[in-house]
Amino acid sequence: MMRKLCAFECFMLCSFLSAVLVSSKFHGNPANDLVDIINRNRTAAKISHLSDSAGLGCMALQFVNFCKGNCTSNNTVNCNPSSDNFTEIFAPDCGVELPTFDTITGQIVACQHEYLEPTEAFSRALVSDKKTLSLMKNKSHTEVGVGIVGVHKGPFFWCVLFSSGKTNSTFVLENHGLGIKQKRGCFSGGSVECSRGHSDRAFWNNFSFILYSVLFYHLL
């Protein structure tokens, strides 16, 4: 009888973990969520909606990848790539067609030593003061792109890039808009699947907690 109960519990545990794995894969793109939050705030302030540019989003991801390791103890990004980095590194690495590269009218970069869901990332990291709030509401912006990446055993980085370029004709990605496949992180506006923009550390921490809880219950 005890053996049957153990087998049943193992079966239920495997079924539950399979469901967790599936849900962890299909939870959306937090970079796109941040674009939605930015646009909702602009709409509330009666400012024009921004187009979500995959080219800008991909370069925002390149930006934070470039700045990995530059998050201070008080969650400040100590990194300022030059304009040449955008045209000579970020754009080519994304597959942005250089003739379509346009003016970048602003950037917001932030880091935290813990992962924040999009709403928290917006209020606590990206738009945490009047200066960044004013930049987000700048009427000269027409396009936006967001990039997110997490460092293994390290902080999480967010970057928002704004442009005054013409929608659908600036920061155009090669290969029918797919750009170059990213191995790490998330960027908005693209069709590449994304898993929260960070390592699976948070997921496996939850996984371990669930596993230990089930084993503890079994030992009672």
VENPE-V317061 format. One record per residue. N is the residue number from 1. RES is the residue in three letters. PHI is phi in degrees with one decimal (none if undefined). OMEGA is omega in radians with two decimals (999 if undefined). Layout:
BEGIN
N/RES/PHI/OMEGA + N/RES/PHI/OMEGA
END
This chain:
BEGIN
1/MET/none/-3.14 + 2/MET/-62.9/3.13 + 3/ARG/-63.7/3.12 + 4/LYS/-64.5/3.12 + 5/LEU/-63.8/3.12 + 6/CYS/-61.8/3.13 + 7/ALA/-63.3/3.13 + 8/PHE/-63.9/-3.14 + 9/GLU/-64.8/3.10 + 10/CYS/-63.0/3.13 + 11/PHE/-61.4/-3.14 + 12/MET/-64.5/3.13 + 13/LEU/-64.7/3.13 + 14/CYS/-63.1/3.13 + 15/SER/-63.9/3.14 + 16/PHE/-64.9/-3.12 + 17/LEU/-66.6/3.07 + 18/SER/-62.3/3.11 + 19/ALA/-64.4/3.11 + 20/VAL/-63.9/3.14 + 21/LEU/-61.6/3.13 + 22/VAL/-64.3/-3.11 + 23/SER/-65.3/-3.13 + 24/SER/-72.2/-3.11 + 25/LYS/-84.0/-3.02 + 26/PHE/-116.3/-3.13 + 27/HIS/-108.1/3.08 + 28/GLY/94.7/-3.09 + 29/ASN/-111.8/-3.11 + 30/PRO/-65.2/3.08 + 31/ALA/-67.2/3.06 + 32/ASN/-64.7/3.11 + 33/ASP/-61.6/3.13 + 34/LEU/-66.2/3.07 + 35/VAL/-60.9/3.11 + 36/ASP/-61.0/3.13 + 37/ILE/-64.7/3.10 + 38/ILE/-60.4/-3.12 + 39/ASN/-68.5/3.08 + 40/ARG/-63.9/3.12 + 41/ASN/-69.3/3.08 + 42/ARG/-68.8/3.11 + 43/THR/-62.7/3.12 + 44/ALA/-62.4/3.12 + 45/ALA/-91.4/3.13 + 46/LYS/60.2/3.09 + 47/ILE/-115.9/-3.03 + 48/SER/-58.9/3.10 + 49/HIS/-68.7/3.12 + 50/LEU/-99.5/3.07 + 51/SER/-77.9/3.13 + 52/ASP/-84.4/-3.08 + 53/SER/-99.0/3.12 + 54/ALA/-65.0/3.11 + 55/GLY/-63.3/3.09 + 56/LEU/-64.8/-3.14 + 57/GLY/-61.4/3.13 + 58/CYS/-64.7/3.11 + 59/MET/-68.4/3.06 + 60/ALA/-63.3/3.09 + 61/LEU/-67.0/3.09 + 62/GLN/-61.6/3.12 + 63/PHE/-56.5/-3.09 + 64/VAL/-71.7/3.02 + 65/ASN/-63.8/3.11 + 66/PHE/-65.1/-3.04 + 67/CYS/-94.2/3.13 + 68/LYS/-56.3/-3.13 + 69/GLY/90.3/-3.12 + 70/ASN/-118.9/3.08 + 71/CYS/-104.6/-3.09 + 72/THR/-76.5/-3.12 + 73/SER/-65.4/3.11 + 74/ASN/-101.4/3.05 + 75/ASN/60.3/3.06 + 76/THR/-119.7/3.12 + 77/VAL/-86.2/3.14 + 78/ASN/-100.2/-3.05 + 79/CYS/-158.0/-3.10 + 80/ASN/-142.1/3.14 + 81/PRO/-58.6/3.13 + 82/SER/-78.8/3.11 + 83/SER/-62.9/3.11 + 84/ASP/-65.2/3.11 + 85/ASN/-60.4/-3.12 + 86/PHE/-67.7/-3.06 + 87/THR/-82.7/-3.04 + 88/GLU/-101.1/-3.10 + 89/ILE/-124.6/-3.01 + 90/PHE/-62.4/-3.12 + 91/ALA/-63.1/3.12 + 92/PRO/-62.1/-3.14 + 93/ASP/-65.0/3.11 + 94/CYS/-89.6/-3.03 + 95/GLY/84.5/3.07 + 96/VAL/-75.6/3.11 + 97/GLU/-69.6/-3.02 + 98/LEU/-57.2/3.09 + 99/PRO/-61.3/-3.12 + 100/THR/-97.2/3.12 + 101/PHE/-66.5/-3.06 + 102/ASP/-125.2/-3.07 + 103/THR/-70.7/3.01 + 104/ILE/-95.7/-3.01 + 105/THR/-93.9/3.11 + 106/GLY/177.0/3.11 + 107/GLN/-147.3/3.05 + 108/ILE/-126.6/-3.13 + 109/VAL/-126.8/-3.12 + 110/ALA/-148.5/3.07 + 111/CYS/-143.1/3.08 + 112/GLN/-144.5/3.13 + 113/HIS/-87.6/3.02 + 114/GLU/-145.8/3.13 + 115/TYR/-73.0/3.09 + 116/LEU/-119.2/3.03 + 117/GLU/-64.5/-3.02 + 118/PRO/-47.6/-3.12 + 119/THR/-62.9/3.11 + 120/GLU/-68.4/3.13 + 121/ALA/-60.3/3.13 + 122/PHE/-64.3/-3.02 + 123/SER/-82.1/-3.05 + 124/ARG/-92.2/-3.04 + 125/ALA/-109.7/-2.99 + 126/LEU/-81.2/-3.07 + 127/VAL/-119.3/-3.04 + 128/SER/-98.7/3.12 + 129/ASP/-147.3/-3.07 + 130/LYS/-65.8/-3.11 + 131/LYS/-64.1/-3.12 + 132/THR/-72.1/3.08 + 133/LEU/-64.1/3.10 + 134/SER/-63.9/3.12 + 135/LEU/-64.3/3.13 + 136/MET/-61.8/-3.09 + 137/LYS/-94.7/-3.14 + 138/ASN/-58.7/-3.06 + 139/LYS/-75.7/-3.14 + 140/SER/-79.1/3.13 + 141/HIS/-71.4/3.03 + 142/THR/-124.9/-3.09 + 143/GLU/-131.2/3.11 + 144/VAL/-144.9/3.05 + 145/GLY/-146.8/-3.10 + 146/VAL/-124.6/3.05 + 147/GLY/-127.0/-3.12 + 148/ILE/-136.9/3.07 + 149/VAL/-150.0/3.07 + 150/GLY/-119.6/3.14 + 151/VAL/-95.8/3.14 + 152/HIS/-59.3/-3.10 + 153/LYS/56.7/-3.12 + 154/GLY/-142.7/-3.06 + 155/PRO/-79.0/3.07 + 156/PHE/-110.4/-3.09 + 157/PHE/-121.6/3.05 + 158/TRP/-125.8/3.05 + 159/CYS/-140.4/3.05 + 160/VAL/-119.7/3.08 + 161/LEU/-113.0/3.10 + 162/PHE/-114.8/3.10 + 163/SER/-143.9/3.05 + 164/SER/-104.0/-3.10 + 165/GLY/-70.7/-3.14 + 166/LYS/-81.6/-3.08 + 167/THR/-56.0/3.09 + 168/ASN/71.5/3.10 + 169/SER/-129.3/3.08 + 170/THR/-120.8/-3.12 + 171/PHE/53.3/-3.11 + 172/VAL/-76.9/3.12 + 173/LEU/-86.3/3.07 + 174/GLU/-69.5/3.07 + 175/ASN/58.6/3.08 + 176/HIS/58.5/3.05 + 177/GLY/87.3/-3.12 + 178/LEU/-83.3/-3.12 + 179/GLY/66.6/3.11 + 180/ILE/-95.4/-3.08 + 181/LYS/-59.3/3.14 + 182/GLN/-91.0/3.14 + 183/LYS/-88.7/-3.05 + 184/ARG/-149.6/3.06 + 185/GLY/93.6/-3.13 + 186/CYS/-126.3/2.94 + 187/PHE/-140.6/-3.05 + 188/SER/-82.3/3.02 + 189/GLY/84.0/-3.10 + 190/GLY/-103.0/-3.13 + 191/SER/-100.7/-3.14 + 192/VAL/-73.5/3.14 + 193/GLU/-64.0/-3.03 + 194/CYS/-139.5/3.12 + 195/SER/-125.6/3.01 + 196/ARG/68.7/3.04 + 197/GLY/77.8/3.13 + 198/HIS/-144.8/3.11 + 199/SER/-65.1/-3.11 + 200/ASP/-83.0/-3.08 + 201/ARG/-56.8/-3.10 + 202/ALA/-62.8/-3.14 + 203/PHE/-62.4/-3.08 + 204/TRP/-71.9/3.00 + 205/ASN/-63.3/3.09 + 206/ASN/-65.2/3.12 + 207/PHE/-58.1/-3.12 + 208/SER/-63.6/3.14 + 209/PHE/-61.4/3.14 + 210/ILE/-62.9/-3.11 + 211/LEU/-62.2/3.13 + 212/TYR/-63.6/3.14 + 213/SER/-63.7/-3.13 + 214/VAL/-65.9/-3.13 + 215/LEU/-64.9/3.11 + 216/PHE/-61.9/3.13 + 217/TYR/-61.9/-3.10 + 218/HIS/-65.6/-3.09 + 219/LEU/-77.8/-3.14 + 220/LEU/-68.1/999
END
